[in-house]
Amino acid sequence: MGDVSTKISIEHLTYKYPFAKNVSLEDITLSIDAGQSIGIIGRNGAGKSTLCYVLSGLIPRFFHGKITGKVTIDGEDVPTMPVEKLIRKVGLVLQNPFSQISGAKMTVYEEVAFGLENLGIEKDEMHERIDTVLRQFDLYKKKDENPFELSGGQLQRLAIASVLVLKPEILILDEPTSQLDPRGTTEVFETISQLKTLGITILIVEHKFEKLVEYVDKIALLHEGKLLGYDTAEHIFSTSEIETYGVGQPIYTALCKRMGLKKANGYYPVSFGETVALLNGLKGSGMDRRTYNG
Amino acid sequence: MKVLSLYVENDTFIHKLEPITKLLYALISIVITFLFPSIMVGAVFVAFSLLLAISAKVFKRMLLLLNVVLIVLLSMVIIQGLFYRQNVTPAFKLWGLTFYKEGLLYSLLLIVRVVNMIISFGVLILTTRPSDLVDNLVQKGLSPRFGYVLASVLQIIPQMLSTTSTITDAQRSRGLETEGNLFQRFSAFFALLGPLVLNSLVEARERAMAIEIRGFSVEGKRTFVRQIPETKADRWIKISLYVAFIVAVVWRIILWVM
C-alpha cells in the first residue's frame, strides 16, 4: 500500500434504482489512487450514498436496478467480484451508528468479531485482530459492555472498528458524523486521520466541510447524479458556481470570498489554518486595518 | 432494559454447562413427564429441576417465574376439581361447591407437568446468556440466518420500545392525546404505528446492509469467537439423558401394549 497506482476506477457509471423514475448516477467517470482520501459532496439526492453502495458492492447485490459502465478495484470488476474477496477490499461505514450494530452480539468484543466469524477467520488471529482494533479505537476498556450502552461517538467508532478489523484496503464512510455531537465528530475525524497514516484509501461523504477539507486530498462534487467536479478542495470551493448547487462551502471560504481575500495561487482558503495564515500575511500591509464595507 | 434476557450472572457448575445440555434436559424432562400420567414421575422431575435451580443459585428468580403462572395453576385446580369428566368421589365442599378427588388428582398431575416445564426451562434461561445459546445452536448446525434472527430479536425489541417512547414524546409535544378514554388511546396508537413501522423498516434495511458488508451472506465455514466447549460432564449428562429418554419411551410402549 502507499504506492501511487490506480486503486478505484469508475468509467461511465450510470445506475437507476428499481421503480425509480430517474437515474441516480449518470455517466460518472473518475479514478482514485491508492492511499488517497477523497471527500464526496453534494446536496441530498445527489447520488453520494448510491456511489458508496456501488463501490462497496451493495449495488447490485443488495439493491438491484440497472447498472451500466465499469467499476473496478485493482483492475477487478466490482459487481462480479466474489463477496468474500470484495469484503476484504472495501469496508463501508453508514450514517446511523445505532442501526449498524448487528444487534445479535451482547458485548463490544463479540460485535467486532461478527465479521471475522462470518469470514471463518481462525480464533487466534481473530483475538489478535480484535485486540488491536479495540486498542486503536480506544474501545478496549469497553470490550465487555453491551454495544447499545455506548455513546453515539463510541458507537460510530465501534462501527468503524468492526469494519476495519476485516482489514479492507479501502474504507468508505457515508456521512459518519451526521448524527454525532461535536465531540463524537472530532473522535471520528481523529480516527480517519489515524487511518490515513496506515495508507488506507478513504472515501468520505460529509457535510461538515471545515473538518472534511483538512483530511482529504481531493473532492468529488456530485449534483443530480452527475459528477460536476473532481479536484482539490480549493479548486472546488473557489468556483463561483459552487453556491448554485446548494452544497454550501466552508465558512472560511465564504468569509474570504465575501472579503475578496485570495491566496497567492489565486484560490480562496478552505481551512481555518489557511485563513489564519492568509490574514497573518496581510498584517502590516494595511489591509488588516481597512474598514470592511462589503 | 437493553436486552430481553433473564440471565443471572454467576459462576456455578450449571452456568458452565453447555447451553445445549441444559436445553436437552429441559426438553427430555418435559417429554418424560408427559409420557407418564404419573404424579410421582412429575414430582421427581420437579424436585430434580428445583435442585438444579438451587445449585445454580437462581431459586429466588425461579419463584418469581412461578408466581407468573400461579393464577393459571389455581384455575386448573378449581376447574378440574369441579368439572373433570371422571369426577365421582367427593373430596371436600367449599362455599357449597363440591370438589372431587379424581379432578384434584388430575389437576395435580397437570400442575407438576407445568411446574417442571417452567423450572427446567427456567434453569436454562436463568443460567445461560441468550447469545451463548444461539451460538451453541449455530455451532451444532442451526442455520446462521435463523440464529441471527433469534439473537437479534432479544436486543432489537428493547430498541424498538425505546424508539416507541421517543415517537410518543414527539407526538405528544405536538398535541396528540395519548392518555384519556379508550377511544383516545386507541387513536393515539394509530398515530404512533405509522412512524414506528416506517422507522423500524428503515433501520432493518440499514442493519441488513451493515451485516451484509461484514460478510453475513458469505457461504462457507464460520468460526466463533466464543467457542462453547463440550466438557466431559456435558457428554455424560447428555448420554444419561438419551438413555433416560429411550428407557422412558420403551417403558411407555410396554405399558401401552400390556
Interface residues (C-beta under 8 A of the other chain):
Chain A: S56 G57 L58 R61 F62 V83 E84 I87 V90 G91 L92 L94 Q95 N96 F98 S99 Q100 I101 S102 G103 A104 K105 M106 Y109 E110 A113 F114 G115 L116 E117 N118 L119 G120 I121 E122 K123 M126 H127 I130 N146 F148 E149 A159 S162 V163 L166
Chain B: K2 V3 R129 P130 S131 V134 P144 G147 Y148 A151 S152 Q155 I156 P158 Q159 V202 E203 E206 R207 A208 M209 A210 I211 E212 I213 R214 G215 F216 S217 V218 G220 K221 R222 T223 F224 V225 R226 Q227
